[in-house]
Amino acid sequence: MAHILIVEDDRLVLTGLANGLEALGYVASKASSGEQALEILDTVKPDLVVMDACLPGISGIETAKQILHAVCGSRRNMACAMLARQPSFRLARFIEIRQVNF
């Protein structure tokens, strides 16, 4: 079954999403920050990363860029879904990622 890394700083959302995915048969790893996600990626190779765009510390955007560079270096394909609930989150931030082919 597919392995999904969930990166979310809200503990209730993180746990609820992980439990729901596991109930559907997926393997879920959880990280509460961009830094923790990058550490997990040293040992776990998920098929999909679902990430909050607005994280404390390293932002979701910066974490996605670092994941991209790590994936490109390993010649693996990995999908990344970025989530944002704040109305102030602008499309320009996604365009920033596009500039690095993410």
LINZI-V819310 format. One record per residue. N is the residue number from 1. RES is the residue in three letters. SS is DSSP state (a for helix, b for strand, c for the rest). OMEGA is omega as a letter, one per 40 degrees, with the letter a starting at -180 (none if undefined). D_LAST is the distance of its C-alpha to the last C-alpha in whole Angstrom. Layout:
# LINZI-V819310
n=N res=RES ss=SS omega=OMEGA d_last=D_LAST
n=N res=RES ss=SS omega=OMEGA d_last=D_LAST
This chain:
# LINZI-V819310
n=1 res=MET ss=c omega=a d_last=24
n=2 res=ALA ss=c omega=i d_last=20
n=3 res=HIS ss=b omega=a d_last=20
n=4 res=ILE ss=b omega=i d_last=18
n=5 res=LEU ss=b omega=i d_last=17
n=6 res=ILE ss=b omega=a d_last=18
n=7 res=VAL ss=b omega=a d_last=17
n=8 res=GLU ss=c omega=a d_last=19
n=9 res=ASP ss=c omega=i d_last=22
n=10 res=ASP ss=c omega=a d_last=25
n=11 res=ARG ss=a omega=a d_last=27
n=12 res=LEU ss=a omega=i d_last=28
n=13 res=VAL ss=a omega=a d_last=25
n=14 res=LEU ss=a omega=a d_last=23
n=15 res=THR ss=a omega=i d_last=27
n=16 res=GLY ss=a omega=i d_last=27
n=17 res=LEU ss=a omega=i d_last=24
n=18 res=ALA ss=a omega=i d_last=24
n=19 res=ASN ss=a omega=i d_last=28
n=20 res=GLY ss=a omega=i d_last=27
n=21 res=LEU ss=a omega=i d_last=24
n=22 res=GLU ss=a omega=i d_last=27
n=23 res=ALA ss=a omega=i d_last=29
n=24 res=LEU ss=c omega=i d_last=27
n=25 res=GLY ss=c omega=i d_last=27
n=26 res=TYR ss=c omega=i d_last=24
n=27 res=VAL ss=b omega=a d_last=24
n=28 res=ALA ss=b omega=i d_last=22
n=29 res=SER ss=b omega=a d_last=21
n=30 res=LYS ss=b omega=i d_last=22
n=31 res=ALA ss=b omega=a d_last=20
n=32 res=SER ss=c omega=i d_last=22
n=33 res=SER ss=c omega=i d_last=20
n=34 res=GLY ss=a omega=i d_last=16
n=35 res=GLU ss=a omega=a d_last=19
n=36 res=GLN ss=a omega=i d_last=20
n=37 res=ALA ss=a omega=i d_last=17
n=38 res=LEU ss=a omega=i d_last=16
n=39 res=GLU ss=a omega=i d_last=20
n=40 res=ILE ss=a omega=a d_last=20
n=41 res=LEU ss=c omega=i d_last=17
n=42 res=ASP ss=c omega=a d_last=19
n=43 res=THR ss=c omega=a d_last=22
n=44 res=VAL ss=c omega=i d_last=20
n=45 res=LYS ss=c omega=a d_last=17
n=46 res=PRO ss=c omega=i d_last=16
n=47 res=ASP ss=c omega=a d_last=15
n=48 res=LEU ss=b omega=i d_last=13
n=49 res=VAL ss=b omega=i d_last=12
n=50 res=VAL ss=b omega=a d_last=14
n=51 res=MET ss=b omega=i d_last=14
n=52 res=ASP ss=b omega=i d_last=16
n=53 res=ALA ss=c omega=a d_last=14
n=54 res=CYS ss=c omega=a d_last=17
n=55 res=LEU ss=c omega=i d_last=18
n=56 res=PRO ss=c omega=a d_last=21
n=57 res=GLY ss=c omega=i d_last=21
n=58 res=ILE ss=c omega=a d_last=17
n=59 res=SER ss=c omega=i d_last=15
n=60 res=GLY ss=a omega=i d_last=13
n=61 res=ILE ss=a omega=a d_last=10
n=62 res=GLU ss=a omega=i d_last=11
n=63 res=THR ss=a omega=i d_last=11
n=64 res=ALA ss=a omega=i d_last=8
n=65 res=LYS ss=a omega=a d_last=7
n=66 res=GLN ss=a omega=i d_last=10
n=67 res=ILE ss=a omega=i d_last=9
n=68 res=LEU ss=a omega=a d_last=6
n=69 res=HIS ss=a omega=i d_last=9
n=70 res=ALA ss=a omega=a d_last=12
n=71 res=VAL ss=a omega=i d_last=10
n=72 res=CYS ss=a omega=i d_last=10
n=73 res=GLY ss=a omega=a d_last=13
n=74 res=SER ss=a omega=a d_last=15
n=75 res=ARG ss=c omega=i d_last=14
n=76 res=ARG ss=c omega=i d_last=13
n=77 res=ASN ss=c omega=i d_last=11
n=78 res=MET ss=c omega=i d_last=10
n=79 res=ALA ss=b omega=i d_last=9
n=80 res=CYS ss=b omega=i d_last=8
n=81 res=ALA ss=b omega=a d_last=10
n=82 res=MET ss=b omega=a d_last=11
n=83 res=LEU ss=b omega=i d_last=15
n=84 res=ALA ss=c omega=i d_last=17
n=85 res=ARG ss=c omega=a d_last=21
n=86 res=GLN ss=c omega=i d_last=21
n=87 res=PRO ss=c omega=a d_last=22
n=88 res=SER ss=c omega=i d_last=22
n=89 res=PHE ss=c omega=a d_last=18
n=90 res=ARG ss=c omega=i d_last=17
n=91 res=LEU ss=a omega=a d_last=14
n=92 res=ALA ss=a omega=i d_last=14
n=93 res=ARG ss=a omega=i d_last=12
n=94 res=PHE ss=a omega=i d_last=9
n=95 res=ILE ss=a omega=i d_last=9
n=96 res=GLU ss=a omega=i d_last=9
n=97 res=ILE ss=a omega=a d_last=6
n=98 res=ARG ss=a omega=a d_last=5
n=99 res=GLN ss=c omega=i d_last=7
n=100 res=VAL ss=c omega=i d_last=6
n=101 res=ASN ss=c omega=i d_last=4
n=102 res=PHE ss=c omega=none d_last=0
